[in-house]
Structures are given as C-alpha cells and as structure tokens.
Amino acid sequence: MNNRLPRPQREALRRQDAPYLKQPLAWHDARSVSAHLRHMVDLLQNKRSASPCSDATTYIAGLFERTLSHKVPARAQQAIVCKKGCGHCCVQPVSVSPMEAFTVARQIRGQADIANAMQEAGEKIRQMPKHQRLADMRCPMLVDNACSIYEFRPFSCHNFASFNLNDCIVRFVMQGPSNIHLPAEYGPVANECRLVLFASLGLIGRRDFTHTFEMKAVVSAILSMEEDVEARWLAGENVLKDVEPLPAFEPVFVWDINRLISAISPTL
C-alpha cells in the first residue's frame, strides 16, 4: 500500500484501540469504528487460531449485542418474547457471509445427524427452481426446537427478535402475512455491524467481500469439502465458486463498505 502509515503510527493506533474493543460500537466516532475494524482484521489473519472465522464471527456478534444493550431501552428489552424452545422463526432463509458459513460448518461437522440433515437441506435447495430457493424450510440445526449452535449462530439470527409471539405464529406457522415488530434500534445497529463485518473481509484481500449465500446451501457445500477449506479461503482461494451467491447489496451499502476499506487500509 503506497499510502500506508509508518509503522510507529500504526502501532500507536493499535495501542489507542484497546479501550474501544470492550465498548459498544459508536458509529459516529471514527476511533470506535476503526478500532473494531482493525481488530476484526487481526482475528481473521491470526494464523495461530484454529478457526479465525469463528473468532471474528463471535466478536461481531458480541459487538452487536453489546451495542444493542447500550441503545435499546430496558423496557423494550424486557418486552422481547424470544426464548429458548421458541423456534417458530427458524424456518426462514438465512443470509450469511462466507466467514459465518465456515463458522457454522465447523460447529456441526462432528455432529453426524445435524451435518447430514444440513447436506440434505442443501441438496434439496439446489434441486429447487431458482425462484423457490428462498422458501421457508426448517433449520437443520434445531434440536428440541432450540438452536444447537446458539453461541455461533449467524448474524442474521442474532438480529431477529419479536415483541409478539402471536405475530410469529401467524407468519411462520400459519403462513400468514408478516407483521413482526422488532425494536427500532435493531435495524441501524445491525446495519452498522454488517458494514464492519464486510469491510473486514475486503481488508484481508477478499475480492468477493460483498458475497452472501443462503446458509443451508453454502454450509452443505462446505461440509462436502476437506476440513482445511476455511484456511484455503482465508489464503485467497475461491473455494465457494460453485455456490450461487444471493442478490447483490444495494449500491449505497457497497459504497459505504468501500469507504471504510479505503479509510482503514493505510492503518494496517
């Protein structure tokens, strides 16, 4: 990078980052955004980790929850009806980044029943006409109506909540209209955390950093590969070239991601 900051300045920035990493994401504070982004890059480039993608996925989910706790009023938090065993919404198509897909695959690879169910679901999706591939389908990772990898669930799952159980039953059980109300703060916070997530992928050199996939389709494909597939992807190999990505992001979202990449690149 021709415009890369001198090493002493980059090291000074890393020291300044430390206090921000335990705090919520403050989107209008460039120091906060930069600190979390640099940390995500560090996690993804940590060659000593058994799964850098799992580390980064866990971090961004924790950042989301921490930021929500800071922004969502206590009354609204208490009004959320979601709880363990209530899996009505776990039939939706789930959009994931490759980073999240590798994390999910790692968690279920050793669980034969769940891994087999995931591969069957993925094959079923691949055989569907293209216009039906995002239809509702029960998540293969549900066990006793609860998520079997809850700590490592995709970000889209973190970002779904409801104030009314009946609304969920109408939508997901009775296949009625969607009238599910989420706390107003969820959308903006999720959007900001997603920008950090996808910008971090661009900062490690992934040209396909804006690609997302339907979870069951991409995880089932990963399970059919060797266990070193995550490391190969992190090294730049296009291991997901045969998995069809979801529709592209809105141009303004991609513009925001590229803006972050341009701002942070010189500091790495």
MARVO-405482 format. One record per residue (C-alpha): residue number from 1; residue in one letter; x, y, z. Coordinates in Angstrom, 3 decimals. Layout:
// MARVO-405482
{num=NUM&residuo=A&px=X&py=Y&pz=Z}
...
//
This chain:
// MARVO-405482
{num=1&residuo=M&px=0.000&py=0.000&pz=0.000}
{num=2&residuo=N&px=1.671&py=3.221&pz=-1.142}
{num=3&residuo=N&px=-0.207&py=5.331&pz=1.390}
{num=4&residuo=R&px=0.407&py=3.042&pz=4.350}
{num=5&residuo=L&px=1.207&py=4.875&pz=7.576}
{num=6&residuo=P&px=4.692&py=4.471&pz=9.061}
{num=7&residuo=R&px=4.968&py=1.561&pz=11.469}
{num=8&residuo=P&px=5.274&py=3.699&pz=14.648}
{num=9&residuo=Q&px=1.992&py=5.424&pz=13.801}
{num=10&residuo=R&px=0.260&py=2.126&pz=13.116}
{num=11&residuo=E&px=1.499&py=0.705&pz=16.405}
{num=12&residuo=A&px=0.325&py=3.804&pz=18.245}
{num=13&residuo=L&px=-3.145&py=3.383&pz=16.741}
{num=14&residuo=R&px=-3.300&py=-0.224&pz=17.939}
{num=15&residuo=R&px=-2.483&py=0.888&pz=21.468}
{num=16&residuo=Q&px=-5.226&py=3.503&pz=21.259}
{num=17&residuo=D&px=-7.684&py=0.880&pz=20.007}
{num=18&residuo=A&px=-7.601&py=-1.236&pz=23.174}
{num=19&residuo=P&px=-10.174&py=0.689&pz=25.276}
{num=20&residuo=Y&px=-12.683&py=0.748&pz=22.409}
{num=21&residuo=L&px=-12.704&py=-3.029&pz=21.941}
{num=22&residuo=K&px=-14.672&py=-3.569&pz=25.148}
{num=23&residuo=Q&px=-17.147&py=-0.821&pz=24.367}
{num=24&residuo=P&px=-20.250&py=-0.685&pz=22.135}
{num=25&residuo=L&px=-19.838&py=0.376&pz=18.532}
{num=26&residuo=A&px=-20.139&py=4.159&pz=18.357}
{num=27&residuo=W&px=-20.807&py=4.678&pz=14.681}
{num=28&residuo=H&px=-20.273&py=8.433&pz=14.673}
{num=29&residuo=D&px=-16.907&py=8.100&pz=16.392}
{num=30&residuo=A&px=-14.274&py=7.229&pz=13.783}
{num=31&residuo=R&px=-11.938&py=5.950&pz=16.515}
{num=32&residuo=S&px=-14.509&py=3.383&pz=17.632}
{num=33&residuo=V&px=-15.258&py=2.135&pz=14.114}
{num=34&residuo=S&px=-11.559&py=1.974&pz=13.228}
{num=35&residuo=A&px=-10.664&py=0.072&pz=16.375}
{num=36&residuo=H&px=-13.288&py=-2.616&pz=15.858}
{num=37&residuo=L&px=-12.412&py=-2.961&pz=12.180}
{num=38&residuo=R&px=-8.695&py=-3.351&pz=12.831}
{num=39&residuo=H&px=-9.462&py=-5.940&pz=15.489}
{num=40&residuo=M&px=-11.661&py=-7.914&pz=13.088}
{num=41&residuo=V&px=-8.783&py=-7.955&pz=10.593}
{num=42&residuo=D&px=-6.401&py=-9.157&pz=13.311}
{num=43&residuo=L&px=-8.766&py=-12.002&pz=14.196}
{num=44&residuo=L&px=-9.158&py=-13.088&pz=10.571}
{num=45&residuo=Q&px=-5.401&py=-13.003&pz=9.982}
{num=46&residuo=N&px=-4.448&py=-14.848&pz=13.174}
{num=47&residuo=K&px=-2.624&py=-17.909&pz=11.864}
{num=48&residuo=R&px=-2.366&py=-19.398&pz=15.358}
{num=49&residuo=S&px=-6.136&py=-19.715&pz=15.678}
{num=50&residuo=A&px=-7.853&py=-22.998&pz=14.876}
{num=51&residuo=S&px=-10.691&py=-21.020&pz=13.267}
{num=52&residuo=P&px=-10.165&py=-17.299&pz=12.604}
{num=53&residuo=C&px=-13.644&py=-17.111&pz=11.065}
{num=54&residuo=S&px=-15.221&py=-18.402&pz=14.284}
{num=55&residuo=D&px=-13.263&py=-15.856&pz=16.309}
{num=56&residuo=A&px=-14.371&py=-12.983&pz=14.079}
{num=57&residuo=T&px=-17.985&py=-14.186&pz=13.955}
{num=58&residuo=T&px=-18.108&py=-14.385&pz=17.741}
{num=59&residuo=Y&px=-16.596&py=-10.923&pz=18.056}
{num=60&residuo=I&px=-19.026&py=-9.190&pz=15.694}
{num=61&residuo=A&px=-21.988&py=-10.910&pz=17.373}
{num=62&residuo=G&px=-20.750&py=-9.767&pz=20.771}
{num=63&residuo=L&px=-20.279&py=-6.243&pz=19.459}
{num=64&residuo=F&px=-23.854&py=-6.266&pz=18.169}
{num=65&residuo=E&px=-25.273&py=-7.474&pz=21.491}
{num=66&residuo=R&px=-23.154&py=-5.011&pz=23.465}
{num=67&residuo=T&px=-24.245&py=-2.122&pz=21.278}
{num=68&residuo=L&px=-27.901&py=-3.138&pz=21.490}
{num=69&residuo=S&px=-27.721&py=-3.323&pz=25.273}
{num=70&residuo=H&px=-26.394&py=0.217&pz=25.249}
{num=71&residuo=K&px=-29.027&py=1.592&pz=22.850}
{num=72&residuo=V&px=-32.232&py=-0.368&pz=23.452}
{num=73&residuo=P&px=-34.240&py=0.891&pz=26.444}
{num=74&residuo=A&px=-34.642&py=-1.646&pz=29.259}
{num=75&residuo=R&px=-38.424&py=-1.651&pz=28.801}
{num=76&residuo=A&px=-38.057&py=-2.655&pz=25.149}
{num=77&residuo=Q&px=-35.530&py=-5.377&pz=26.008}
{num=78&residuo=Q&px=-37.916&py=-6.859&pz=28.564}
{num=79&residuo=A&px=-40.758&py=-6.844&pz=26.036}
{num=80&residuo=I&px=-38.945&py=-9.165&pz=23.605}
{num=81&residuo=V&px=-40.694&py=-12.557&pz=23.753}
{num=82&residuo=C&px=-37.972&py=-14.702&pz=22.142}
{num=83&residuo=K&px=-36.696&py=-17.527&pz=24.358}
{num=84&residuo=K&px=-35.141&py=-20.984&pz=24.149}
{num=85&residuo=G&px=-37.558&py=-23.519&pz=22.689}
{num=86&residuo=C&px=-39.428&py=-20.944&pz=20.625}
{num=87&residuo=G&px=-38.172&py=-21.795&pz=17.161}
{num=88&residuo=H&px=-41.071&py=-20.592&pz=15.034}
{num=89&residuo=C&px=-38.870&py=-18.187&pz=13.084}
{num=90&residuo=C&px=-36.168&py=-20.796&pz=12.431}
{num=91&residuo=V&px=-37.640&py=-21.679&pz=9.065}
{num=92&residuo=Q&px=-36.566&py=-18.524&pz=7.271}
{num=93&residuo=P&px=-33.854&py=-18.418&pz=4.627}
{num=94&residuo=V&px=-30.729&py=-17.146&pz=6.380}
{num=95&residuo=S&px=-28.225&py=-14.930&pz=4.602}
{num=96&residuo=V&px=-24.609&py=-15.494&pz=5.651}
{num=97&residuo=S&px=-21.182&py=-14.237&pz=4.726}
{num=98&residuo=P&px=-18.547&py=-16.884&pz=3.928}
{num=99&residuo=M&px=-16.976&py=-16.155&pz=7.315}
{num=100&residuo=E&px=-20.200&py=-17.151&pz=9.067}
{num=101&residuo=A&px=-20.691&py=-20.178&pz=6.818}
{num=102&residuo=F&px=-17.277&py=-21.591&pz=7.755}
{num=103&residuo=T&px=-18.104&py=-20.987&pz=11.413}
{num=104&residuo=V&px=-21.387&py=-22.896&pz=11.201}
{num=105&residuo=A&px=-19.780&py=-25.748&pz=9.251}
{num=106&residuo=R&px=-17.038&py=-26.076&pz=11.847}
{num=107&residuo=Q&px=-19.583&py=-26.328&pz=14.668}
{num=108&residuo=I&px=-21.662&py=-29.096&pz=13.075}
{num=109&residuo=R&px=-19.017&py=-31.065&pz=11.173}
{num=110&residuo=G&px=-18.598&py=-33.526&pz=14.032}
{num=111&residuo=Q&px=-22.345&py=-33.861&pz=14.702}
{num=112&residuo=A&px=-23.343&py=-36.525&pz=12.186}
{num=113&residuo=D&px=-27.128&py=-36.157&pz=12.446}
{num=114&residuo=I&px=-27.099&py=-32.400&pz=12.084}
{num=115&residuo=A&px=-24.416&py=-32.401&pz=9.383}
{num=116&residuo=N&px=-26.350&py=-34.978&pz=7.356}
{num=117&residuo=A&px=-29.576&py=-33.007&pz=7.743}
{num=118&residuo=M&px=-27.761&py=-29.851&pz=6.598}
{num=119&residuo=Q&px=-26.403&py=-31.588&pz=3.499}
{num=120&residuo=E&px=-29.839&py=-32.976&pz=2.676}
{num=121&residuo=A&px=-31.356&py=-29.500&pz=3.017}
{num=122&residuo=G&px=-28.653&py=-28.012&pz=0.828}
{num=123&residuo=E&px=-29.201&py=-30.623&pz=-1.865}
{num=124&residuo=K&px=-32.938&py=-30.022&pz=-1.743}
{num=125&residuo=I&px=-32.361&py=-26.291&pz=-2.276}
{num=126&residuo=R&px=-30.026&py=-26.913&pz=-5.204}
{num=127&residuo=Q&px=-32.700&py=-29.031&pz=-6.895}
{num=128&residuo=M&px=-35.407&py=-26.393&pz=-6.493}
{num=129&residuo=P&px=-36.257&py=-23.936&pz=-9.261}
{num=130&residuo=K&px=-34.305&py=-20.731&pz=-8.674}
{num=131&residuo=H&px=-37.408&py=-18.716&pz=-7.740}
{num=132&residuo=Q&px=-38.252&py=-21.178&pz=-4.921}
{num=133&residuo=R&px=-34.826&py=-21.451&pz=-3.290}
{num=134&residuo=L&px=-35.585&py=-18.857&pz=-0.628}
{num=135&residuo=A&px=-38.778&py=-20.528&pz=0.572}
{num=136&residuo=D&px=-39.269&py=-21.366&pz=4.253}
{num=137&residuo=M&px=-37.548&py=-24.556&pz=5.417}
{num=138&residuo=R&px=-36.938&py=-25.763&pz=8.965}
{num=139&residuo=C&px=-33.353&py=-25.156&pz=10.066}
{num=140&residuo=P&px=-31.416&py=-28.447&pz=10.272}
{num=141&residuo=M&px=-29.631&py=-27.217&pz=13.404}
{num=142&residuo=L&px=-32.763&py=-27.162&pz=15.563}
{num=143&residuo=V&px=-32.723&py=-29.754&pz=18.343}
{num=144&residuo=D&px=-35.792&py=-29.891&pz=20.588}
{num=145&residuo=N&px=-36.847&py=-26.637&pz=18.931}
{num=146&residuo=A&px=-33.685&py=-24.864&pz=20.055}
{num=147&residuo=C&px=-30.572&py=-23.841&pz=18.145}
{num=148&residuo=S&px=-27.817&py=-26.428&pz=18.663}
{num=149&residuo=I&px=-25.064&py=-23.876&pz=17.891}
{num=150&residuo=Y&px=-26.677&py=-20.872&pz=19.551}
{num=151&residuo=E&px=-23.399&py=-19.193&pz=20.532}
{num=152&residuo=F&px=-22.172&py=-19.385&pz=16.931}
{num=153&residuo=R&px=-25.454&py=-18.741&pz=15.114}
{num=154&residuo=P&px=-25.302&py=-16.444&pz=12.069}
{num=155&residuo=F&px=-25.585&py=-12.707&pz=12.469}
{num=156&residuo=S&px=-28.991&py=-12.666&pz=10.738}
{num=157&residuo=C&px=-30.280&py=-14.881&pz=13.541}
{num=158&residuo=H&px=-28.846&py=-12.536&pz=16.176}
{num=159&residuo=N&px=-30.698&py=-9.707&pz=14.512}
{num=160&residuo=F&px=-34.178&py=-11.230&pz=14.629}
{num=161&residuo=A&px=-36.470&py=-10.630&pz=17.587}
{num=162&residuo=S&px=-40.165&py=-10.118&pz=18.218}
{num=163&residuo=F&px=-42.443&py=-8.307&pz=20.628}
{num=164&residuo=N&px=-45.402&py=-10.608&pz=19.965}
{num=165&residuo=L&px=-45.453&py=-14.423&pz=19.846}
{num=166&residuo=N&px=-48.791&py=-14.495&pz=18.041}
{num=167&residuo=D&px=-47.317&py=-12.456&pz=15.192}
{num=168&residuo=C&px=-44.618&py=-15.097&pz=14.790}
{num=169&residuo=I&px=-47.154&py=-17.936&pz=14.799}
{num=170&residuo=V&px=-49.276&py=-16.178&pz=12.183}
{num=171&residuo=R&px=-46.262&py=-15.662&pz=9.911}
{num=172&residuo=F&px=-44.250&py=-18.856&pz=10.357}
{num=173&residuo=V&px=-46.799&py=-21.488&pz=11.412}
{num=174&residuo=M&px=-49.959&py=-20.342&pz=9.658}
{num=175&residuo=Q&px=-48.068&py=-18.866&pz=6.666}
{num=176&residuo=G&px=-49.952&py=-15.616&pz=7.034}
{num=177&residuo=P&px=-48.781&py=-12.029&pz=6.497}
{num=178&residuo=S&px=-45.632&py=-10.788&pz=8.157}
{num=179&residuo=N&px=-46.409&py=-8.281&pz=10.887}
{num=180&residuo=I&px=-43.482&py=-8.838&pz=13.221}
{num=181&residuo=H&px=-42.259&py=-5.768&pz=15.066}
{num=182&residuo=L&px=-38.636&py=-5.515&pz=16.140}
{num=183&residuo=P&px=-37.134&py=-2.867&pz=18.417}
{num=184&residuo=A&px=-36.445&py=0.209&pz=16.311}
{num=185&residuo=E&px=-32.752&py=0.151&pz=17.281}
{num=186&residuo=Y&px=-32.125&py=-3.320&pz=15.828}
{num=187&residuo=G&px=-32.023&py=-2.235&pz=12.180}
{num=188&residuo=P&px=-29.479&py=0.600&pz=12.431}
{num=189&residuo=V&px=-27.189&py=-1.316&pz=14.810}
{num=190&residuo=A&px=-27.297&py=-4.433&pz=12.618}
{num=191&residuo=N&px=-26.533&py=-2.352&pz=9.541}
{num=192&residuo=E&px=-23.509&py=-0.751&pz=11.197}
{num=193&residuo=C&px=-22.146&py=-4.087&pz=12.420}
{num=194&residuo=R&px=-22.633&py=-5.607&pz=8.965}
{num=195&residuo=L&px=-20.602&py=-2.776&pz=7.466}
{num=196&residuo=V&px=-17.764&py=-3.627&pz=9.855}
{num=197&residuo=L&px=-18.097&py=-7.332&pz=9.026}
{num=198&residuo=F&px=-17.968&py=-6.950&pz=5.244}
{num=199&residuo=A&px=-15.321&py=-4.238&pz=5.300}
{num=200&residuo=S&px=-13.079&py=-6.564&pz=7.319}
{num=201&residuo=L&px=-13.366&py=-9.169&pz=4.556}
{num=202&residuo=G&px=-12.342&py=-6.605&pz=1.977}
{num=203&residuo=L&px=-9.420&py=-5.540&pz=4.163}
{num=204&residuo=I&px=-7.994&py=-9.075&pz=4.244}
{num=205&residuo=G&px=-7.965&py=-9.057&pz=0.464}
{num=206&residuo=R&px=-11.139&py=-10.930&pz=-0.466}
{num=207&residuo=R&px=-12.337&py=-9.609&pz=-3.825}
{num=208&residuo=D&px=-15.730&py=-11.241&pz=-3.243}
{num=209&residuo=F&px=-16.132&py=-9.476&pz=0.100}
{num=210&residuo=T&px=-19.744&py=-8.489&pz=-0.598}
{num=211&residuo=H&px=-20.911&py=-12.008&pz=-1.473}
{num=212&residuo=T&px=-23.534&py=-13.614&pz=0.744}
{num=213&residuo=F&px=-25.180&py=-17.020&pz=0.470}
{num=214&residuo=E&px=-28.232&py=-18.887&pz=1.694}
{num=215&residuo=M&px=-26.924&py=-20.647&pz=4.791}
{num=216&residuo=K&px=-28.091&py=-24.197&pz=4.101}
{num=217&residuo=A&px=-26.841&py=-24.141&pz=0.520}
{num=218&residuo=V&px=-23.361&py=-22.847&pz=1.330}
{num=219&residuo=V&px=-22.800&py=-24.772&pz=4.586}
{num=220&residuo=S&px=-23.792&py=-28.054&pz=2.945}
{num=221&residuo=A&px=-21.248&py=-27.315&pz=0.186}
{num=222&residuo=I&px=-18.524&py=-26.604&pz=2.751}
{num=223&residuo=L&px=-19.278&py=-29.851&pz=4.597}
{num=224&residuo=S&px=-18.561&py=-31.761&pz=1.408}
{num=225&residuo=M&px=-15.042&py=-30.267&pz=1.280}
{num=226&residuo=E&px=-11.922&py=-31.053&pz=3.304}
{num=227&residuo=E&px=-11.633&py=-29.569&pz=6.769}
{num=228&residuo=D&px=-8.886&py=-27.169&pz=5.632}
{num=229&residuo=V&px=-11.353&py=-25.302&pz=3.434}
{num=230&residuo=E&px=-11.544&py=-22.313&pz=5.796}
{num=231&residuo=A&px=-7.783&py=-21.839&pz=5.747}
{num=232&residuo=R&px=-7.754&py=-22.113&pz=1.963}
{num=233&residuo=W&px=-10.455&py=-19.458&pz=1.694}
{num=234&residuo=L&px=-8.593&py=-17.141&pz=4.056}
{num=235&residuo=A&px=-5.489&py=-17.647&pz=1.900}
{num=236&residuo=G&px=-7.425&py=-16.318&pz=-1.097}
{num=237&residuo=E&px=-8.654&py=-19.475&pz=-2.818}
{num=238&residuo=N&px=-12.124&py=-19.225&pz=-4.359}
{num=239&residuo=V&px=-13.438&py=-22.393&pz=-2.720}
{num=240&residuo=L&px=-17.097&py=-21.274&pz=-2.996}
{num=241&residuo=K&px=-17.056&py=-20.638&pz=-6.746}
{num=242&residuo=D&px=-19.718&py=-23.308&pz=-7.349}
{num=243&residuo=V&px=-22.169&py=-21.917&pz=-4.779}
{num=244&residuo=E&px=-24.582&py=-19.346&pz=-6.165}
{num=245&residuo=P&px=-24.486&py=-16.082&pz=-4.176}
{num=246&residuo=L&px=-27.573&py=-14.180&pz=-3.141}
{num=247&residuo=P&px=-28.533&py=-10.963&pz=-4.970}
{num=248&residuo=A&px=-26.006&py=-8.158&pz=-4.664}
{num=249&residuo=F&px=-26.186&py=-5.495&pz=-1.972}
{num=250&residuo=E&px=-27.658&py=-2.100&pz=-2.697}
{num=251&residuo=P&px=-25.014&py=0.181&pz=-4.279}
{num=252&residuo=V&px=-25.105&py=2.602&pz=-1.346}
{num=253&residuo=F&px=-24.228&py=-0.224&pz=1.076}
{num=254&residuo=V&px=-21.305&py=-1.306&pz=-1.119}
{num=255&residuo=W&px=-20.188&py=2.339&pz=-1.315}
{num=256&residuo=D&px=-20.150&py=2.545&pz=2.482}
{num=257&residuo=I&px=-18.112&py=-0.667&pz=2.724}
{num=258&residuo=N&px=-15.561&py=0.610&pz=0.210}
{num=259&residuo=R&px=-15.350&py=3.903&pz=2.065}
{num=260&residuo=L&px=-14.407&py=2.047&pz=5.247}
{num=261&residuo=I&px=-11.868&py=-0.084&pz=3.426}
{num=262&residuo=S&px=-10.196&py=2.990&pz=1.934}
{num=263&residuo=A&px=-10.063&py=4.725&pz=5.317}
{num=264&residuo=I&px=-8.657&py=1.783&pz=7.269}
{num=265&residuo=S&px=-6.245&py=0.221&pz=4.729}
{num=266&residuo=P&px=-3.383&py=2.685&pz=5.403}
{num=267&residuo=T&px=-3.534&py=1.926&pz=9.137}
{num=268&residuo=L&px=-2.983&py=-1.835&pz=8.834}
//
